[in-house]
Amino acid sequence: MENGKSVVAELAASFSGVQVTPRRKPTSTPPAASFYSPMKARPRKLVSLCIGVLGQHLEDIINDISEFTAFFPPHIKLAIMSIARRRRLLNDDVLVSLVDSSWKILDISGSEVTDVGLATVARTCSNLWAVDISRCEKITAAAVSEIICHCPSLEILRCGGCPRSEFTARGCVNLLKPKLNTLEEDSWEELEAVDFGSGAQSLRWLVWPKIDDNSKEILAVECPRVIVNPKPSLLDLGGSKTPSEALASLPLDHSVVQDIDPKTWAVSAAPRRIAAAPPLPNAPPEIPIAERFRLAYVERDARLAPKRARRERQHQRRAERDYLMNDIDAKSVALASKYLSKG
């Protein structure tokens, strides 16, 4: 016990001259990150990575896509359609296989979709809010009429971008103007199920980069609430903010594929062909490709002829042996000739 006390006393005496100063807190805080400093890229979601792998091999499964996309949720179908559009694989069959009634945006710009596919989507997706049909060579005013008729919530429409789409857009100017229908009913009760108006009554933003002056003037007079080619701003004239879907600088479906790797739809450039050297003046004429195939077939047939003849002889001998072994008359004749030859 006394030894323990002496050890403690020695330790206390040895630490008596040690001065411990408390750790001071830093007075200056590190500078805050600047508003314009680049932000670190967040890791992609597992779902986005899976969609990226699926999109890279979309050519292999595009013909059978309707067999497994029925089990996908709507936002996954929309992402696959956006990738198919970027990979130049979007047509009527793919669009109809992926369409979902809950979609609110539809971007088929630059695709091979026709009036049939767009009309089918219009009847299925009645809640469409924004549609992009720019650079579509096979879309006419008839399909746009279906969109306007079946999608009363349409607020954003993108068109133009190629000669055919410009022609379609000019033909749709009268369809966009709101109209009042002439009604002749006997009572107010019968008017409850009748539409008083027609046209794009909810349309607010029209993205048409190369709109002609005549169409622009008609829209300004007949549709003053429609803003043609809106610019990015905090607030528009009506006091509301212009949505990003109405800006021509951004794809309509940019938010759908925002978390997916752009390499998913990057198509490698075709190898550059080397120009063939001009033929020499004294060179023999080039053999046509059909004649080359014919000569190659003749050469192969001549090379395989001995082997084919040997195989035919083997088949003939095997057939004769099977005949002698299975047929009783042939077997008796063979045995009789064998004994006669011995006698």
PyMOL commands that set and color helices and strands:
alter all, ss='L'
color gray80, all
select helices_A, chain A and resi 2-15+46-56+58-67+69-71+74-86+92-98+115-124+141-150+163-171+173-176+189-191+213-222+244-246+262-264+289-326+328-342
alter helices_A, ss='H'
color red, helices_A
select strands_A, chain A and resi 105-107+130-132+156-158+179-180+197-198+205-207+227-228
alter strands_A, ss='S'
color yellow, strands_A
deselect
rebuild
show_as cartoon
